[in-house]
């Protein structure tokens, strides 16, 4: 799973930077985000220290920000910032003992992530919440409804392809166990995002 997530993210960003007129790169790239969200939620659930987990995400986000701005979006916040925000919201929801308070937290966080240039914005937060709280049999319907909502709101037609990896997660446990059996070294998994952003930024500067 980790290898597939890294590869499809790389394809997405290479397409965005160098082949912006060719949609096939971005379509393949839609596979990456749900895989990272799935890994994020599983990491959050099973980590021995959620504080250290958030610190590692914050460190990766910080390392990635300047390369991301140079390579992709000069005014945006990179996707790891969005993932970190999602984990912070999950942590707040863990402490909430009221559905009204939880709804308020989600609403305020969604508005903030839409107002400021978070990568994926409120969509990213909603997908994290779906992967955290939805039963497996409802992952695909909820993800599909989320995609349809943002198709209407933002015209995100390419994002419809992102439901494919969710289908594998929800409906292909046997295949998934085989994919998961291949483990990427932790140093490669944690450093891949900032390193490939830095490489793309350097290439952009040298063009």
N, C-alpha and C positions, 0 to 999 in steps of 0.2 A: 504493500500500500504506500509506504513512504517513498519508495523509488518511483512509483507511478505518479504520485503527487508532485515530486520534484521535477520529473521529466515533463509533465504536462504544463506545469508552471513555467518552465524554461521555454517551451514551445510558444506559450501564450505571450511571454514578454519579448521573445525574439520577433514574433510576428508583429507585435505592437510597435516595436522600435524600428524594425527594418522593412517590414512588409505590411504596412498599415492598410493597404488596399486589398489584401487577400484574406478573406474571412475564414478560410479553413484553419489558419493558425489559431484564431480566436475561438473557433468552435472546439477544437481540441483542448484549448486552454480552459474551457468551461468545466472540464473534469476536475481541475486542481482544487478549486475552493471548497467544494463539499468534502473532499478527502482531508484537507487541512482542518476543516471544522470538525469532522469526525475524530481525527487524531487529537484535536484540542480538547474536545469533550471527554474522550477516553482518558487522556492524560490528566485532566482535572479530577475525574472521578477516582482514578487509581493512584495518583501521586501520593507519596508519603508526607509531603509538605506543600500545601497550596501556596504558602508565602514564598517559598523558594521557586515554585512553578511560575508564579507571577513575576518574580524578579528576573528569571531567565527570559521570559517573554519581553519584559521591559528592556532588558539589555540588548536582545536581538533587534527590537524595534528601534532603539537608539542607534545601533550600528548601521541599520539599513536606511535611516531617514535621508541623509544627505545623498547617498548613491541613488536612492529612489527619486529624489527631486531632480537630480542631474539627468537621470535616464528616462524617467517616465512622466512625472508630473511635478513641475516646479513649485506648485502651491499646495500639493496634496499631502496627506498623511498615509504612510505605507500600510499595507494590509495587516502587518503584525500589530500595529497600534490598534486596529479594529478588533483583532483577536484578543488582545490584552483588555480592551474595554469590555468585550463580551465576558471574559473570565471575571472581571471585577463585578459585573452585573450578576453573574451566577453566584458569586460570593455574597453579595448583598441579599439576593433572593434566599440563600440558605439561612440567613439570619432573620428573614421576615416571617412573622407568624400571622400575617393578615393578607388575604387576597387583594383587598383594596390597596394596601401599601405596596404589594408586589406589582399590581397593575400600574400604580403611580410611578414606581421605579422604572419599569419597562417603557412607559410612555415618555417620561422625561429623558431617559437615555436615548430613545429613538429620535426624539426631536433634536437633541444635541448632536447626534451622529449625522443627522440630515443637514443641520445648520452649518456645521464645520466640515472640512474636506476629508472625512474619514473614507478610506477605500471601502466600497460597498455600502457605506452608510447604514441606515436602519435595516436594510436587507440582510447584511452580515449578522447583525444582532439577532434578527428573527430566525435565521437559519441555525445559529448556535442554540437558541432556545428550543427549536424543533428537535435538534439532535440530542439535546439534554433531557427533554421531558416527554417526547412523543414515544408511544409504544412502537416497536419495529414495524408492525403492520400498517401504521399510519404515517410513517416517514415519507413515503412517496406521495400520498395524497396531499399532505400538508406542504411539502416542498413544491409540488406542482401548483397548488393554490397560491403560494408565495410568489412563484415565478409569474403566474398570470396577473397577480396584483401589480407587480412592478413592470410587467409588459404594458399594462394600462396606464400606470402612473408615469413611467419613465421611458417607455418604448424599448425596454431591454429584451429584444427578440432573441439575441444570441444566448441570453441566460437560460432560455428554455432547455438548452442542451445539458445544463448542469444537473438535471434530474437523473441522467443516466448513471452516474456513479452511486447516487442514492439508491437506485434500483438494485445495484449489485450488493450494496451494504445491507439492504433490507431483505432481499429475496435470494441472495446467493451465499449463504453461510458456509457451505462446503468449499466453494471456490474461494471465498474470502479467507478461510483458514489456510489454504495453500498459499495465497498471496502474502498473508501475514507471517508465514513461516520464514520468509526471506527478510532478514533484519538488516537495516542500514546502520552503520556505526553511528553512535550518538553524536560524535563531533561533526560528522558530515551532515546529519539531519539538522542540527542546530545552527551550523554555519552556512548552509547552502543559500538561504535567502539573502543575507547581507553580502556574501561573496559574489553571487551571480549579479546582484544589483550593482556592486562596485565594478565588476567587469563590464557590464553594459554601459555604465556611466563613463568609464575610461574610453571605451570605444566611441561613445558619443562625442567626447571631447576631442578625440583624435581624427574624427571624420572631416 
